[in-house]
Amino acid sequence: MNAADTKGFRWGVERRLEFVEFRLFWEGGVNRSDIVDEFGVSVPQASKDLALYQEHAPDNIVYDRSEKRYFASDAFRPRFIELDAAAYLDRLAPRPTATGAKPEDSAHGALVADRLPIPQRRVASNALRALLEAVRGNRSIEILYQSMSAARPEPVWRRVSPHAFASDGLRWHTRAYCHIDQKFKDFILSRCLDCRNIGEAGSFPRSDDLWNSHFQVILIPNPKLTACQQGVIAQDYAMMNGRVVVPVRHAMLYYFSKRLRLDLASSDPRETPVVVSNREEFDSALSEAMR
């Protein structure tokens, strides 16, 4: 958002102006009832909001008397929002629940969209709250953790010094120093069954070298694809000169590799449309991170 455009606006007014512009660009138009329904304001207030938008972006908006609706002009240029397609798609298809519950109806009319339902991992609220307290206070805490290790088939109380949280896109974990194994590890939040006994930290965040350092992963289209296919993959991933450099924490290289299927040795390039250009260095960094 352009600070100059919103200078002096109250937060509520600013949000409504953003909404007007969002609807103009993405939804095909806007009227007073859209604002009333979205924010619960009065009709006169909605009229004032539209007039205010016209005042600050007169070239962006035109009124169709027959439809009693405002539309984006051909000269439309965003003044209050960033045009983010990914954000729009996220709003268009809210994440469904694991039970198949449908998202709430929105103002998208007959437009149909959906998102693959992914079962959500349940995180104990009290455990998360205690971990947050430990992280903020740079303290240690005991967690009742259910490992998938054959050596620890039952939940075990273990003291950890957490300092960060991370997500691989499907599940959250806390990055913590394990007082049993005496090294930094990832502990999946949904497997932290309980927490107790906050105490002194066993290590400090600055000592977690794998978390604090990044590896520059160089991705390129799979050379086994046709030239046209490589071109569209380069476009998909916003590559410049046929490559994109992605900085990834060393501590998260494993998850990055899994999510992009970089660990697959498939003979079918359609299964692995992107590959790592600096593979030798990547494998070395990944091996080091997984020790």
C-alpha positions, 0 to 999 in steps of 0.5 A: 500500500502507498503510504501517501495514499492512506495518510490521515485515514483511520484504520477502518476507512483504510480497510474499506478503501482497500476493499473497494479497490480489491472488488474493482480489480478482482471481482468485476465491480462494487456497490454500496451493498457490498461494503455494507455486507462486508463491514456492517456499516450504514448505507450512507457510510458506504456512499461516503466510502465510494465517494472518498475512493473516487476523490483519491483515485478518480481515474480508476472507477466508473459508474454504470447507471443501468447496473447501479454498480461501479466498475474499474476503468481501462486506466485502472492503477492500484492505489491502496492494494498490491495486486497479488494473485496468490493472495486472491486465490487464497481468498477465493478458495479458503482452506476446507476442514478435514471433515469436508465442511464447505467454506463460507459463501462469499461475494464470488457469485457463481465462480467455483473454486476449491482447495484440496482438503488436508487433515489438520494436525491438532496442536494442544493449546496449552502446550503451544502457549507454554512453548511460546512462553519459553521461546519469548523468555529464552528458557527451557521447558519439559515436553511430553513428546511422542517420537516415531523412533523405534528407540522411544515407542512411548511418550517421554518427558524431555527437556528442550530449549526452544527458540523458533517455530517453523512450518513445512507447509503441512505441519508446524514444529519448534526448533529447540536444543534437546537436553537429552541428545545435546543438539538442536532438533525439530519437535513437531507441535502436534506430538508435544502432548504436554509441557511443564517445569520452565527452567534455565536454557541449555543453549542459546539461539545464536548457537544453532548454526543450521538454523542461523545459516542459509543455503542458496538452492539453484533451481532450473527446469528439468533438462529432460523436458522439451524446450517449450516445457522448460520455458513454461516451468521457468515461467511457473517459478518466476525464473530469470535466465532459466534459474531461480535462487532460493535461500533456505535455512540449512535446518529446513533443507530436508523439508524443502527437498521433500516438498519440491520432490527433489529427493526423487530419482524419477526417469519421468521429468514430469514427476520432477519438473525442477531440479537442483543445479548445484546438486553436489553442494546441495547434497552435501549441505543436506547431509550435514543438516541431517546428522 
